Amino acid sequence: QINVTPDEYPQIAVEKKEDSLSQKIYYFLGDISDDHGFSKLTFHYQFTKSSKAENKEKSGVMPVALTKNITSQHFYHYWNLNIIDVQAEDEIEYFFTVWDNDGVNGSKATKSEVHTYKAPSLKELKEQTEEANKEIKSAMAGAQADAKQMEKEINSIEKMLTEKKNLDWNDKKKIQDLLDKQKELEKKIKNSFDKNLEKNLKEEEFNPIQEDLLQKQKELEKLMDQVLDEDTRKLLEKIEKLLQENRKDELKEALDQFKFNEKEMSKEMDRMLELFKELELEKKLNETIDKLNELAQKEKELRDKSEKEKGKNEDLAKEQEKIKKEFEEVKKDLQDIQKKNENLESPMDLPPKDEKAQKASDKLNEAQQKQGKGKNKEAAEDMDDAAEEMKEMAEEMQEEMEDAMEEQQEEDYNNLRQILENLVQLSFNQEKVMSGFKENQNYSPKYIELRQSQRKIKDETKMVEDSLLALSKRNIQIQSFVNEEIAKVNQNLDKSLTYLGERTTDYALVHQQYAMTGYNNLALMLSESLKQMQEQMKAQKQNKGKPKSECKKPGGNPKDGKNKKPNASAIKKMQDELAKQMKQLEEGQKQGKGKPGSKEFAEMAAQQAAIRQKLQDLKRQLDKEGKGGSLGNLKKTEDLMDELEKDLYYKKLNSETFKKLDLLQIKLSEHEKAEREQEQDNKRTSNQGQDAPRPIPPSIQKYLDEKKKETELLKRVSPELQPYYQDKVKHYFGN
């Protein structure tokens, strides 16, 4: 007797994974099996709800790669919802369909389970952002407190090293514990900064922010990135090595540098926290102003319906209730704005809006009551008043915010100019004191007088350091290395005073010279910052009172650049131009034309900063599209640019600088090549209506590798077990 086995339907199982940085990117990992193989596999989607009329009931089909003659296989599919213009609160159904290759009876299809993608609402996004902000602020404050505590512990260990001739096991353990704490602290800081980047990217997907706020956000991300530098990591390794080799004197010196770094980290974390809170407030103000304008418009539209008695009273009342609820949320936001502003070290002048908000609420309530009684025309008057109150609130808040920011910018500009003048004067005073010590190296009344002058310079420089830190907490344009440089100046002045107290004048003069170099570096850096402030103030005055859509980005043309996507090729071209300038200056030095002046270095540093910003924009764009890493490690390239920028600020143009420049150009060539290859892939797939293939994330690659191992096990089944037992093994492994 011959038993005929009917051809079964194909089987499919799918697992979904969300991208870690995007709510619009998904990865699907699936398994398909059939007794004879497959003809095709497709992915289907259809909008079931959308805020855009053109997207309602929009659908699409995407082919998924498979091998037709393999009866059991895994598949991978990448879905980027950015290309189908998904908005907040949209809903999309999606599923896979697989067809077998039954040539006799025709292909049979099996559909996977249908799932629904629900885009978050703006309210949900707001709540997620608020929660993330709380966690980030708490982590940053905790990290700052930990860094301060570490500083105290280093002081205690330094005292122990001074009092003891040799280190015992317990002493070494204390130092090792301190290093372990530092490593843990760095992990916490990195996690909080990563969380901030993730929050920003997710927030922008459905709720894009203004260009000027986006620039501030990117600058803050850059400053955060610089807190954990390579020098600190190298210093920790050095301390561990000195500890193992029991080199006490060198260990003491390294710990002293560690203490300095820890103090700077604490100050930077304090600064990051304050800048984060300021940006959070500014975003909240803009969002609330936008919401008030939106509600005023909705209320006017509802007024028109009510006045003309269009629609049932019940429908109008429901719409009015919705606006009323949304306005209650705005009132909570207004209270939150006041609270956030009060928590700043330098609050803005933002008067409360309680009275106007209450008037608008009363009018909304009255309108709703009259609608309920069928008095639509009377309700329309109240609605008109409510809309006007909301519009006036938005206009007042916009004007107050612009005035407060303009006033703050003018204050910052004047403060920075005063700091710069003080630095130049301190530099002259320091030069005079140095000359005095060179002529009076022996102890004398003049020596004592010069030492007192040095003490006065040190005290005045400390005041400048405090002023700079306070200014940098309000103004994101002040670079991190400005605070670090003024701290180094003070450190060298401290050491100089110590050596003068010991009457070792030669050593004191060395540190005085370091301080002089620091003053000159700071003058160059702050001159550039002052210039940038002038440009920003000019742009802000031009934009004042204009609608947000018309506001230009400082230093750029929004019409030209709004939709222009950053690319590796353009960045490489800009870097090549700068490299050419640098090499020409080096050649001029060799030919005896003299060292380039401060102006040339400042201009090149500004150019390098602009190139780095373009690269940062490119990295951010790729992360947003789920293509992070597709052009290689852009982060390392950005770090190299940052190092070059510092070299130019410090007027360095030596062999080390050109080594960095050569390495940077090699890396940019690699990014450009990867971009070219990706563009070619895009062209090949565009005719098929598909999004271009993307690199598989490491976590998903690991899963696929594990599945591959299972498949390889199937191949090891001996021939005599096929096909019946091999099918059993297949089912055991879950296809």
Sequence and secondary structure as in RCSB ss.txt:
>XXXX:A:sequence
QINVTPDEYPQIAVEKKEDSLSQKIYYFLGDISDDHGFSKLTFHYQFTKSSKAENKEKSGVMPVALTKNITSQHF
YHYWNLNIIDVQAEDEIEYFFTVWDNDGVNGSKATKSEVHTYKAPSLKELKEQTEEANKEIKSAMAGAQADAKQM
EKEINSIEKMLTEKKNLDWNDKKKIQDLLDKQKELEKKIKNSFDKNLEKNLKEEEFNPIQEDLLQKQKELEKLMD
QVLDEDTRKLLEKIEKLLQENRKDELKEALDQFKFNEKEMSKEMDRMLELFKELELEKKLNETIDKLNELAQKEK
ELRDKSEKEKGKNEDLAKEQEKIKKEFEEVKKDLQDIQKKNENLESPMDLPPKDEKAQKASDKLNEAQQKQGKGK
NKEAAEDMDDAAEEMKEMAEEMQEEMEDAMEEQQEEDYNNLRQILENLVQLSFNQEKVMSGFKENQNYSPKYIEL
RQSQRKIKDETKMVEDSLLALSKRNIQIQSFVNEEIAKVNQNLDKSLTYLGERTTDYALVHQQYAMTGYNNLALM
LSESLKQMQEQMKAQKQNKGKPKSECKKPGGNPKDGKNKKPNASAIKKMQDELAKQMKQLEEGQKQGKGKPGSKE
FAEMAAQQAAIRQKLQDLKRQLDKEGKGGSLGNLKKTEDLMDELEKDLYYKKLNSETFKKLDLLQIKLSEHEKAE
REQEQDNKRTSNQGQDAPRPIPPSIQKYLDEKKKETELLKRVSPELQPYYQDKVKHYFGN
>XXXX:A:secstr
          EEEEEEEE TT SSEEEEEEEEE SS EEEEEEEEEEEE SSGGGTT EEEEE    TT SEEEE
EEEEEGGGGT  TT EEEEEEEEEE  TTT   EEE   EEEE   HHHHHHHHHHHHHHHHHHHHHHHHHHHHH
HHHHHHHHHHHHH SS  HHHHHHHHHHHHHHHHHHHHHHHHHHHHHHHHHHHHHHS   HHHHHHHHHHHHHHH
HHS HHHHHHHHHHHHHHHHT HHHHHHHHHHHHHHHHHHHHHHHHHHHHHHHHHHHHHHHHHHHHHHHHHHHHH
HHHHHHHTT S HHHHHHHHHHHHHHHHHHHHHHHHHHHHHHTSSS       HHHHHHHHHHHHHHHHHHHTT 
HHHHHHHHHHHHHHHHHHHHHHHHHHHHHHHHHHHHHHHHHHHHHHHHHHHHHHHHHHHHHHHH  S SHHHHHH
HHHHHHHHHHHHHHHHHHHHHHHH TTS HHHHHHHHHHHHHHHHHHHHHHTT HHHHHHHHHHHHHHHHHHHHH
HHHHHHHHHHHHHHHHHHTTS GGG   TTS HHHHTT    HHHHHHHHHHHHHHHHHHHHHHHTT     HHH
HHHHHHHHHHHHHHHHHHHHHHHHTT TTTTS HHHHHHHHHHHHHHHHTT  SHHHHHHHHHHHHHHHHHHHHH
HHHHHHHHHHHTTT        HHHHHHHHHHHHHHHHHHTS GGGTTHHHHHHHHHTT 
